[in-house]
């Protein structure tokens, strides 16, 4: 298989809407600043965003586009940046602000303040029109990236992406089709889907991830490989049902081959935590922070 970023964008149905900022409120939280943002996405109405940043700074700052997770909690969405989740360590918004990053997370469709329709109803409606729910999510994630790169306090050449679980897929799929992401680290959702199907594990994913014809044209290992030569950190749990070891190995062999072909093997890293299920570990957190310090 050999797919281009342009062809992948078309397959996923990514169509970035115009974005405008319509409302901002700022809170000084002592160790960081929180901005509560309201965006208008063309054709989609208003969308909430949360942004954390250092209290003081000089010059342009590196930034992180944060993709929130799923976990069946449709009510959380962007609040994950501040609240965290049961499978994450300390919430990352304040942590990343303390490290000097501007970090933005928006509600994906069906999550947070956009939880007005069920996942199945939304996905089925979109599929009837030849679209996918993750394509809609990626379109909005790209719009958030456009806003983040336009901020006067952000260096657009130093924007990374991070996500756990669903946010992992949002991060590396967007990076595969959008070169504005300079480096990315993702947790607990990277594996070869064809192998996952063979092992009977596909039902662990929600309807949001279903893209008609995806596996006929590409693979997750190839998608992640499209990011080369930009730096990429992949973290997974060896006992995670969503990322079985055989499926990790097959995906990584493809990704590593594409990095090698781009003379960028030193920019690709894989951390597999033995005995760990679908959760972040201290080693993953340390690796992610070290990775972004090195590359952003």
Secondary structure, 3 states (H helix, E strand, C coil): CCCCHHHHHHHHCCCCCCEEEEEEEEEECCCCEEEEEEEEECCCEEEEEEEEECCCCCCCEEEEEEECCCCCCCCCHHHHHHHCCCCCCCCHHHHHHHCCCEEEEECCCCCHHHCCCCHHHHHHHHHHCCCCHHHHHHHHHHHHHHHHHHCCCEEEEEEEEEEECHHHHHHHHHHHHCCCCCEEEEECCCCCHHHHHHCCCHHHCCHHHCCCCHHHHCCHHHHHHCCCCCEEEEEEECCCCCCCHHHHHHHHHHHHHHHHHCCCHHHEEEEEECCCCCCCCHHHHHHHHHHHHHHC
